[in-house]
């Protein structure tokens, strides 16, 4: 049976991040993708120049319309932008705790633009984190959620992962891509303890949408029945391939997108 996975996130018209990246990752991982828009952005590979938010009630209406008609096997939550939208998403998903929910706490775009209002962090923490099967912050996002300095080593990463776990998610994956190191380790915190996933850093500037892609791949694998640890291993391997193949694309002059379909497309075809 082909699984159905819903993304709740913002749009990236250049196609590298947000809903567009989510749908590509869903397709590449063999699940049927659906999308609820929370925001429209004016952005490209060089940065975000504008954001137009969807009214919170209409975000909830989109979610309710999908659940009223379609079997949803997992949900991925990306950009929620403000407290009103965070509250609406939490309210619409409260009755659907029986399915996996992956939260990628999108706060800052690759180019530095803020994508989450400061007052929304409290609503995200109180209402959405307890719904999460898996929370996937990078180092700046983990620090912002905890109101702490950004982790600079493995010990600090592990400590922040455990503190985030205490806020209610079933599992937390703190991503180490921002470490000043040739390595890019991630740490998964669950009730069973910590597990590290090792990876070498790929030398490329084409990393636009990596967080969106990873969280969507995680949602796809959880929808197919994988455990959190199994899903992380599969999704990280998929993302590593997508980043390594990013140079085959010629999209923009800034932080280019990853190649979601590297396993399906022949180079140049």
ROLOBA-259072 format. One record per residue (C-alpha): x, y, z; residue in one letter. Coordinates in Angstrom, 1 decimal, decimal comma, m for minus. Layout:
# residues N
X  Y  Z  a
...
END
This chain:
# residues 269
0,0  0,0  0,0  x
1,3  3,4  m1,0  x
1,4  5,7  2,1  x
0,0  9,2  2,1  x
2,1  11,9  3,8  x
1,0  15,5  4,5  x
3,3  18,5  4,6  x
2,2  21,6  6,5  x
4,7  24,3  5,5  x
5,5  27,4  3,5  x
6,1  27,7  m0,3  x
9,5  28,3  m2,0  x
8,9  29,5  m5,6  x
12,5  28,6  m6,6  x
11,7  25,0  m5,7  x
14,5  24,2  m3,4  x
12,9  24,3  0,1  x
9,5  24,3  1,7  x
6,5  22,6  0,3  x
8,3  22,1  m3,1  x
11,2  20,3  m1,5  x
8,8  18,3  0,7  x
6,8  17,0  m2,2  x
10,0  16,1  m4,1  x
11,3  14,2  m1,1  x
8,0  12,4  m0,6  x
8,0  11,2  m4,3  x
11,6  10,1  m4,1  x
10,9  8,1  m1,0  x
7,9  6,4  m2,6  x
5,0  8,0  m0,8  x
2,0  10,1  m2,0  x
2,5  13,7  m1,0  x
m0,1  16,3  0,1  x
0,5  19,9  1,0  x
m1,1  22,5  3,3  x
0,3  26,0  2,8  x
1,0  28,2  5,8  x
2,9  31,0  3,9  x
3,9  32,2  0,5  x
7,5  33,5  0,2  x
9,3  35,5  m2,4  x
12,7  33,8  m2,4  x
15,3  32,3  m4,6  x
18,7  30,6  m3,9  x
20,1  34,0  m2,7  x
17,5  34,7  0,0  x
14,0  35,6  1,1  x
12,7  39,0  0,1  x
9,1  38,7  1,2  x
6,6  36,6  3,1  x
2,8  36,5  2,8  x
1,0  34,6  5,6  x
m2,1  32,4  5,2  x
m4,8  33,3  7,7  x
m4,7  30,8  10,6  x
m8,3  29,6  10,2  x
m7,6  28,9  6,5  x
m4,6  26,8  7,5  x
m6,8  24,8  9,8  x
m9,5  24,5  7,0  x
m6,9  23,0  4,7  x
m5,8  20,5  7,2  x
m9,4  19,5  8,1  x
m10,3  19,1  4,4  x
m7,5  16,7  3,9  x
m8,3  14,6  6,9  x
m12,0  14,6  6,1  x
m11,3  12,7  2,8  x
m7,8  11,1  2,8  x
m6,1  8,5  4,9  x
m3,1  10,4  6,3  x
m0,2  8,1  7,4  x
2,2  10,8  8,6  x
2,5  14,6  8,9  x
5,5  16,8  8,4  x
5,3  20,3  9,9  x
7,8  23,0  8,6  x
7,3  26,8  8,5  x
4,5  27,9  10,7  x
5,6  31,6  10,8  x
3,6  33,0  13,8  x
1,7  32,1  17,0  x
m1,7  32,2  15,3  x
m0,7  29,6  12,7  x
1,1  27,5  15,3  x
m2,1  27,5  17,4  x
m4,3  26,6  14,5  x
m2,1  23,7  13,4  x
m1,9  22,3  16,9  x
m5,7  22,5  17,2  x
m6,3  20,8  13,9  x
m3,9  17,9  14,7  x
m4,9  17,3  18,4  x
m7,3  14,5  17,3  x
m4,7  12,9  15,1  x
m2,1  11,9  17,7  x
m2,2  8,3  16,4  x
m0,1  9,1  13,3  x
3,6  10,0  13,2  x
4,2  13,8  13,2  x
7,6  15,2  12,3  x
8,3  18,8  13,3  x
11,1  20,7  11,6  x
11,1  24,0  13,6  x
11,9  26,3  10,7  x
13,1  29,6  12,2  x
15,8  31,1  9,9  x
16,2  30,8  6,1  x
19,6  29,8  4,7  x
20,2  33,4  3,7  x
19,5  34,6  7,2  x
15,8  35,8  7,0  x
13,6  35,2  10,1  x
10,8  32,7  9,3  x
9,3  32,4  12,8  x
8,1  35,3  14,9  x
9,6  35,3  18,4  x
6,2  35,1  20,1  x
5,5  31,9  18,2  x
8,3  30,0  20,0  x
6,2  29,7  23,2  x
3,2  28,3  21,3  x
5,4  25,9  19,3  x
7,0  24,7  22,5  x
3,7  24,3  24,6  x
1,3  23,1  22,0  x
3,1  21,5  19,1  x
6,2  19,8  20,6  x
4,1  17,4  22,7  x
2,4  16,2  19,5  x
5,7  15,4  17,8  x
6,8  11,9  17,1  x
10,1  13,4  16,0  x
11,5  16,9  16,4  x
14,4  17,8  14,0  x
16,1  21,1  15,0  x
19,5  22,2  13,8  x
21,9  23,7  16,3  x
20,6  27,4  16,2  x
17,0  26,1  16,3  x
17,6  23,9  19,3  x
19,3  26,8  21,1  x
16,4  29,1  20,3  x
13,8  26,6  21,5  x
15,7  26,3  24,8  x
16,8  29,9  25,1  x
20,4  28,8  25,4  x
23,6  29,4  23,5  x
24,2  27,4  20,3  x
25,9  24,1  21,0  x
29,5  24,0  19,8  x
30,4  20,3  20,6  x
28,9  16,9  21,0  x
28,4  17,1  24,7  x
26,4  20,3  24,4  x
24,4  18,8  21,5  x
23,5  15,7  23,6  x
22,5  17,9  26,6  x
20,2  20,0  24,4  x
18,7  17,0  22,8  x
17,8  15,6  26,2  x
16,3  18,9  27,3  x
14,2  19,1  24,2  x
13,0  15,6  24,8  x
11,8  16,6  28,2  x
9,5  19,1  26,5  x
7,2  16,4  25,2  x
8,3  15,0  21,8  x
8,7  11,2  21,6  x
12,1  11,6  19,9  x
14,5  14,5  19,1  x
17,1  14,6  16,4  x
19,6  17,4  16,9  x
21,5  18,0  13,6  x
25,1  18,9  13,8  x
25,6  20,5  10,4  x
26,5  23,9  11,9  x
29,4  22,5  13,9  x
32,8  23,9  12,9  x
34,2  20,5  11,9  x
34,8  18,2  8,9  x
32,2  15,9  10,5  x
28,5  16,5  10,6  x
27,2  14,2  13,4  x
23,5  14,1  14,5  x
22,2  12,8  17,8  x
18,9  11,1  18,3  x
17,4  11,3  21,8  x
14,6  8,9  22,8  x
13,4  7,4  26,1  x
15,9  4,6  25,4  x
18,8  7,0  25,4  x
21,1  8,7  22,9  x
22,3  7,4  19,5  x
24,8  9,1  17,3  x
24,7  9,1  13,5  x
28,0  9,9  11,9  x
28,6  11,6  8,5  x
31,4  13,4  6,7  x
30,6  17,0  5,6  x
30,1  17,3  1,8  x
32,0  20,2  0,4  x
29,2  22,1  m1,4  x
27,3  25,4  m1,2  x
24,2  23,7  m2,6  x
22,4  23,0  0,7  x
19,2  24,9  0,2  x
16,3  22,9  1,7  x
18,3  20,2  3,4  x
16,3  20,5  6,6  x
13,0  20,3  4,7  x
14,3  17,4  2,7  x
15,5  15,4  5,7  x
12,3  15,9  7,8  x
10,1  15,0  4,8  x
12,2  11,8  4,2  x
11,8  11,0  7,9  x
8,0  11,4  7,7  x
7,9  9,1  4,7  x
9,9  6,4  6,4  x
7,8  6,7  9,6  x
4,7  6,4  7,5  x
6,0  3,2  6,1  x
6,4  1,8  9,6  x
10,1  2,4  10,4  x
11,2  3,2  14,0  x
12,7  6,6  14,7  x
16,2  5,1  14,6  x
15,6  3,2  11,4  x
14,0  6,3  9,8  x
16,9  8,5  10,6  x
19,4  6,1  9,2  x
17,5  5,8  5,9  x
16,7  9,5  5,6  x
20,3  10,6  6,3  x
21,6  8,2  3,7  x
19,1  9,6  1,2  x
20,0  13,2  2,0  x
23,7  12,5  1,8  x
23,2  11,2  m1,8  x
21,0  14,2  m2,7  x
23,6  16,7  m1,4  x
26,4  14,9  m3,1  x
24,5  15,0  m6,4  x
23,5  18,7  m6,0  x
26,3  19,8  m8,4  x
24,5  18,1  m11,3  x
21,8  20,8  m11,1  x
22,2  24,4  m12,3  x
19,6  26,3  m10,3  x
20,4  29,9  m9,2  x
23,7  31,5  m8,2  x
23,4  31,2  m4,4  x
22,7  28,2  m2,2  x
21,4  25,8  m4,8  x
19,0  22,9  m4,0  x
19,8  19,3  m3,5  x
19,1  16,7  m6,2  x
16,1  14,9  m4,7  x
15,9  12,4  m7,6  x
19,6  11,5  m7,9  x
18,6  7,8  m7,8  x
16,0  8,1  m10,5  x
17,5  10,6  m13,0  x
20,5  10,0  m15,3  x
22,8  13,0  m15,3  x
21,7  15,4  m18,0  x
18,5  13,5  m18,9  x
END
